[in-house]
Amino acid sequence: MILLDGKAVSQKILERVKAKVSTLAKVPHLVVILVGDDAASRVYVNNKKKAAEKVGIKSTVIEKNAGISEEDLLTIIKDLNNDEDVTGILVQLPLPEHIDKNKIVESISPKKDVDGFTPENVGKLAIGLEPYFYPATPQGILMLLDEYKIPIEGADAVVLGRSNIVGKPMAQMLLRRNATVTICHSYTKGVEDKIKTADILISAVGKKIVRCKMVRNNSCVVDVGIFRDANGKLTGDVDFDFVSPSCGYISPVPGGVGPMTIASLMYNASKVY
């Protein structure tokens, strides 16, 4: 079993991004909007800011209290869209309930949408065109697989979860790389049997779902899930201790997909349109 070391690979990606940024005539400027005081969101934003500074990308965090109106938030984004100094915009999710997340995401210029969530970028991905930006987590996963030279073309890939952030774009991106893709979700029948067919298994569900005898021998298992168990320990969708002996490759939690998401985001933020 080979560990997919996202922490080590992410450092390589960040060094490449830093080298690229140093050659650019215009320094990229990433603006992150944080609404409210969600503790996890604040940690994520701080991690993004630190990574940006590490690679030479200018970063600004705009903090607004949870009571900001949807109209005022849309105005902020409109101003950032029109600001030529700003090259990337990211709105940290989740947002307060009174704000329509979809309306906010749709308002971001596709050329500044470093998360890759706007309808134009998602639509281009879906129909096989090149989006301005690919979603950070799926892109980071492919970077991780490529670093370990794991074959994607012709592989049978199973994606657990159909979220707009990971599951759906992950499936689309694997299809673009000529994998045969099966998406499983809460209504899928015979999930275990489908998992056993996977050369590449990517789980993004958010609960412990992949157990010891469910994976094919020598398969590649990527665990996107991250949450705390009953004892407060960070864990993922995959029962690592029981599953890993059967795998050819497996990503840990933490230290797998998480660092790759940040590196992938910095890769996106280094693009200047």
N, C-alpha and C positions, 0 to 999 in steps of 0.2 A: 504493500500500500504506500502510495506517495501522497504526501500532504500538499494540497494546493495553498501555498503560503501567500495569501493576499497581502499581508503586511510587507513582505520582502518585494513582491512584484510591484506593488503600488509605489514603493520608493524608486524603483527603476523608471516607472512611468513619469513620476514627478520630476525626476532628473531630466528626462527627455523633454518634458514640457518647459522646464526652466531654460534649457538650452535653446529651445525654439523661441521663447518669449524674449530672450536676450538679443535675438536677431531682428525683432520686429521694429518697424519705424514708429509704430504707435503702441504704447503700453496698454494692454487690455484693462478695462475697468469693470469689475463685477460689483453689482449692487444687490444686496440681499435685504428683503423686507421681512421683518419679524413682527407679527401682530400678537399681542398678549404676552403672557409670562409663563408659557408652558415650559417646564424644566427640561424635558427631552429636546424640544425644539431649540432651546437656547444652547444646549450642548452641541447639537448638530451645526448650528450657525457658527459657533466659536471654532469648531473643527474646520469648517469651510474657510473661515477667515484666516486661520493659521496656515492652512495649505496654500491659499492664494499668496500670502506674504512670502512663503517659502519659495515659490516659483517665480516671484517677481511680478505678480498680477496685482494691480491696485484693487483694493476691496473697501467697500463702504457698507455698513449695516444701518438701515433705517428702522428704528424701533418705534412702534406705535402701540398705544394701549388697546385692550380688547374691545373698548367701546367705540373705536373708530367706525364711521359709517362706510358702507359699501361705496357710496359716491365719492367720498374723500379718498379712499384707497385707489379707486379707479383714476382719480385725478393725478395722484402721485405716479401711477404707472404711465399714464399718458405723458406726463412731463419727462419721465425717464426715457420713454420711447423717442421723444423729440430731442433729447440731449445727446449731441454727437460725441461727447466725452465718454458716455456710458456705452459699453459694448455687450454687456450681459446683464440680464435681470432674472432674479430668482425670488419667488415668493415662498417662504417657508410654510409648509403645511403641517398640521391642520390649521384652519382658520376658524374664528368664532362662528357659531351657528347662524347668526343673523347675516352673514356674508356668503354670497353664492360663489363657491369655489370655482365652478366652471366659468362663470362670467369673468372672474378675476384672471384666470389662466388665459382665456380667450383674448383678453385685452392686451396681453404682452406681444410685442412685435416678434414674429417668427425668427427674425434675424438676430434677436437678442435673447431668445428663449433657450437658455443653456440647459434647462431641464428636459427639453424636447417634448413638452406636454401640450403645446398649442395644436389646435385642429389642423393647421397647415402642415406642421412637422409630422404629426401622427398620420395624417392622410397620405402624405408623400411616402412615408414608410410602408403603409398598407398596400399601396398600388405599385411599389417597386421603384419609385423615384428616390433621388438622394435628398433627404431632409437637410435643413441647415444644421440641425443637431439631433443626435440619437439620444434616447433616454439614458441617463447616467448608469443606473444599476445594470441593465442588460448589456450595455456596451462594456462596462467594467468586467462582467462575467466572460464575455467573448475575449477580451484582452487577457484575462487570466488563463483561459483555455489555450489561447494561441501561444502564450509564454511557455506553457508546458507541452506544446506541439500535440495537443489532443485533436485527432481528426474529427472534423465536423461534417464535411461533405460526405453524403451517403450514410451518415450515422442515423440510428433511430433515437430520437430525442423525446423525452417525456417532460412536460412542464406541469407542475402541480400549482394551480392557482391561475386566475384569469383577471387579475387587477390591471387597471390602466397603467400603473406605474411599473410593474414588473412582468406579470404573466403574459398579457397580450403582446406588448412590444418584444418580449423575449422570443415568443413563438415566431413573430414576423422576422426577427433578425436571424433566427436559426434557419428559417425558410430561405432567406436571402443567401445563406451560406450553403444551401442545397442539402440540408438535413431533412429527414422525414419526421414531422412533428405531431405529437399527440398532446392535447391540452386536457387535463383532468381538473374537475372542480367538485363542489359539494353534491352535485346531482349525477356525477359519473358513476356508472355501475362497473363493478369489477376492477376497482382502482389497483389493487394489489397485482392482478394479472397484467395490467398495462405497465406498471412499474417494472415488472420482471423482464419486459421486452427492451428496456432502455439501455442503449450504449452510453447515453448522457442523460442523467436525471437532474432536473433543476426544481427544487422545492421552495415555493414562496407562498406559504399558507399562513404561518404564524401560530402553529401548534404542532406538538409532537405527533408526527404522522408516519414517518419512515422508520420501520423496525428492521430487525436483524435479517430475516429470511426473505425480505421483499425485493432486494436488489440482485441484479445479474452479477455473476462473478466477473471481476476485472472491469466493471463499469466505472464511469466517472460520475460522482455525486457532488452536486453543488448545493449547499444549504444557504438559502437567502434569509430564512426566518431568524429573528433574534428577539427574545423575550426573557423574562425572569421566571424560573420555576418556583414551586412552592417554598423552596428554601432560599429564594432570592438570588440564585445563581443564574448567570447569563447562559442561555442555551438556544438551540435552534430547532428546526423541524425534524432533524435527523438524530436518531439515537446513536450518537457517534461511537461509543464504546462497543456496541454490538454490530453496527453496520460496517465499520471501517475494515475489519479483517477480510470482508468479502470484496472490497473495492480495489480497483486499480488506482483510482485517485479520489480524494475527498477533501472538501474545504472545511476548516474548523469554524466554530463560533465561540468566541469572537476571533478576529484575525483572518477572516476569509474574504467574504464579499464586501463587508463594511469599508475597509480601507480602499478597495478597488472602486467603490462608488465615488469616494472623494477624489481619487486620482482621475477617474473618468470625467468627473465634473470639471476638474482643472484643465483637462484636455479640451473639453468643450469651451471653457472660458478663455482659452488661449487663441480661439478663432476670432478673427476680427473681420466683420463684413462691412 
